[in-house]
Amino acid sequence: MTSLGQKLTAHQDIKKIIQDLTHDNISDATANQLNELFCVFNSSYFLTKTDGKYSIKNINEIYEKCFAIVKKEYSSKFMSSMATTMMLQDDEGQK
């Protein structure tokens, strides 16, 4: 599994690419770039052509899954950090 930092960067890159997409401008190069970024989250997140085209709906679905992963991992890190901070504050208060 990759680090949260890599996922945050990949998420931002995916978001930038998606903002410029329309149904008629999803090239193989763009799809390959998205597939590389999606793999940071899960190797099963992969775009395929349907009727010779890539689907924006499919891209958005995978993007939402990636965003959910980022939110979950970021929340977990934040909670862990808060717990550590509280523990250290308690230790200093007992001195």
N, C-alpha and C positions, 0 to 999 in steps of 0.2 A: 504494500500500500504506500502511496506517496504522501508527502507531508501536506499539512493544511495550507502552507504558503504556496505550494505548487498548485493546489486546487483553487485557491483564491485567484491566482494569476490566470489560470486556465479559464476560470469562470468569467473573468473580466474580458479576456480575449474572445471567448464565445459570444458574449453579449455584444461586443463591438461588431463582430461579423454578422450576427443576426439582425442588427439594426439596419443594415444595408441590403438585406435580402428581399427579393420579390419572387413570385412563383416562376418567372421566366429567366431569372439570372443566377440560378444555382448551378455553377459549373462543376465539373469533376474535380478541379483543383480546390475549389472552395469546400466541396464535400470531403475531400481527403484531409484538408486542414482541420475541418470540424471533427472528423473521425479521430485524428491524432489528439485533439484536445479532449474529446469525450473519453478516450482511453485512459486519461489521467484519473478519471473517476471510476470507470469500470470497463473492462475489455469487451463486455457484451453490448456496450452502447455503440452502435455502428449504423451508419446510414447506408441504405441500399436504394437503388432505383426501382420505381414502380411505374410501369408503362413508359420507360425511358426517361423519367424525370425524378428528381429528389423532391420530397414533400416537406413543405414548410411546417405542416402540422407535426410530422415526425420529428423534425428538428426541434420544434418547441417542446414536444413531449420529453425528449431526451434532456433538453436544457433545464426543464423543470425538475427532473430527477437529479441532475447535477447540482442545481441550486439547493434542493432539499438536503443533499449530502453536505454541502458547504455549511448551511445553517446548523445542521445537527452537530457537525464536528466543531464549528466555531463556538456554539453554545456550550458544548462539553468542555472545551479548553477554557472558556471564560469561567464556568462554574468551578473547575479545578483550580484556576488561578485565584478566584475569590476564596475558596476553602483554604488554600495555602496561606493567603494573606491573613485571614482570620486566625488561623492556627499560630502564625508568627506573632500576631498582635497579642494573642492570649499568652504566649510564652514570654513576651516582653513585659506584659502586665503583671506576671507572677514574680518577676525578678526584684 
